[in-house]
Amino acid sequence: MKKIVTLVSVVLMGLTAKAQDSAQGLKGAWFATSQFGYQQTKTADEKNTSLSVLPIVGTFVTPSVAVGAGFGLINIKAESNAGTAAKTDLIVIQPLVRKYWNVAGSLYFFGQAAIPVITGKEKESELKVNQVGLSVSGGFDYFITKNFSVEFSYDLANFTSTTLEPKNGEKTTVTNFGLAHVANVDPFYNTALAGSNPNLTSPLSFGFKFIF
């Protein structure tokens, strides 16, 4: 994760193109972005990865407030020397609202509140997964031009309620609240989803935004 944060910081510091002076002209403008998240853990000969891709479309309802929604996919995979042990494909629907503050020049800080709804099934065991959450995140948005920016964000707090329903067995509900992803993983949830975090989404995400 430190490598990802360092890479994003270098990219932002290296952007020297002239950007827009203010966000006053954004009211009524539409934007499209796609956020990417990646997380990987390794234990002995086992490797667990989580990859998320979330295209987002929204509009600025005021010069500094935007509303939108994302629709994307999350792939969770557990691998070992013996091969792939588990693979879960999930669909994400996420309405959101953002508030922007100008930091300096073309650099903006934004706060985001979102309600991700995640659903899908584990391929091998046919375990059904459904999660509803509320997440609060913060991030930075650097405008390279008035129509293009680079952004990255990190989850600050999240609340999730996850239902796990085996093909032949009783349904289990896991409720989790975490601050900056400092949280314990429920043993059943950890085993069922092959070492996934209690929050199915990755804590760090980055992407590119187009404004039109």
N, C-alpha and C positions, 0 to 999 in steps of 0.2 A: 504493500500500500504506500510506503514511503517513497518508493521509486515512481509510482504514478503521480503522487502529489508533487514531487520534484520536477517531473517531466512537464506537468501542466503549468507549474510556476515559470519554468524556463520559456515555454511557449508564449505565455502572457507577457513576460518581460521582453521577449524578442520582437514583439509586434510593434512596428514603428509607423505603420501607415496612418495617415490622417483620418480621424473619426469625427463624428458629429459632436457639436459643442454642447448640446443639451437634449433632453428628452421631451421638450415641450411640444414638438411636432408629432409625437407618437400617438396622441389620442385619436382613436378611430382606425389606427393601422393594425394590420394583421401580421402574425408571425408564425413561422413554422420551424421547428427544431426537432432533433432526434437525440435523445440522451442514451448513453451507453454506460453500463456498469459491469464490473468484473471483480470476482472474488475467488480466491483459491486457497485451500488449506491442504497440507501434506502431513501424513503421519505414517512413519515407516514406509511400507510399500503401497499405501493407499493415498489417493489424491481425489479431493472433492472440489468441484468448480461450479460457479454460478455465473451465468452470463445473461444480461438483460439488455434488450433493445426496445426503446420506447419513443416512437414518433409522437410529437405534440403539436397541436394547432391551437392558436388562441388569438385574442384581440385586446388592445388597450382600451379600457373603458374610461380612463382618465390619463393625463400625461405620465403618471407614475404607477398606475395599477392596471394589471392585466388579468384576464380570466381565460381559461382554456381547458383542454382535455387531452389525455394521451391514450393511445391504444397500441399495445405491444406484446412482446413475448419474453418469457424467462425460461432458460434452460438450466436445469440442475443435473449434474452427472457425477456419479461415484465410480472411480476406476481403481483397479489394483493390478498386480502382476498377472493375475488370472484373466483379466479382461474387464469389461464394463459390468459393474454389479447392479447399478440402478440408473435410470434416466427418467427425468420428470420434465414434461413440457407444460408450461402454464401460460394462460392468457391474462393480460393486465388491462383494466380499464380504470383511468385515473383522472377525475376532474380536479382542477387546481385553481388557486388564485395567488398572484404575486404582487409584492410591493417593492418598488425600486427606489434607491437613494444614490445620488451621484457622490462618488468618493473623490475623484480628481480627473478632470479632463474627460477621457473616453471610458474610464473605469467606473462601473456601477456595482453596488452591493444590492442583493435582493433577498427578501424573505419569502418563503413559499409555504403554503398550507395545502395539503392534498389528501384526498380520500381514495387510496388505491383499493380496487376490488380485484382479487386474483383467484383464478380457478383453473383446474386441470387435473391430470391423472398421471400417476407413476406407471411407466410402461410395463415393467416386468410383473409387479404385484397387483396392478390395476387399483392401487390406492387412490381414492378421490380426495382432492385437496381444494379447500375453499377458504379464502382469507379476506377479511374486511379490516381496513386499518385507517388510522388518522396519523399523518406524519407532518412534522414541521422541520424545514430545512433552511439553510442559509447558503448563499453562493455569490460568486462574482461573475460579472458579464462585461467583457471588453469589446467595444465596438471598433472593428477595423475600418469599416465604412459605415455610412448611415443605414445601409441595408444588410449588413453582415456582421455577426459578432461571434465570439468564442465564450462559452460559459462552462463553469463547473460548480458543483454544489455538494454539500455533505449533510446527512441527516443529523439533526440536533435532538429530536425527541420523536418517539413513535409509540402508538398504541395499536395492537393487533389482536384480532380474535380469529383463530384458525381452527377449522373443522377437518379432521382426518377420518375418512370412512373406508375401512378395508372392504375388500370384495366379500369376504365371509367373516364377519366379526362386528363388534360394537363400535359405534361412532365415538370419537374422542374430540373434545374441544380444548384448545390451548389458548389462554389469554396471557398476553405479554405487554409490559410497559417498559420501555428502555430510554435512557438518556445517552445520546451519542453512542448508541450500541453497546453500552456497558450493561449487560444483562446475562443471566444464566439461561442455558438451553435446557428445555424440558427433556428428560431422558427418552420418553416415547417419541417425541417429535424429532429429536436428533436421530434416532434409529430409523424411523419411518422414512425420512427424507435424506438419508445418507449423509448426515453431518451438516445439514443446512443450518443457517442461523434462524432464530425465532422469527425475525422479520425476513420474508422471502426476497425482498429487494436488496441490492447492494448499497452500502452506506455512502460510497463515493461515486459520483457520476459526472460525466462531461459530455459536451456536444457542441454543435454549431447551429447558429440561429439565423434565419433569413427573415427580413422584414419587408412587407410589401403593402 
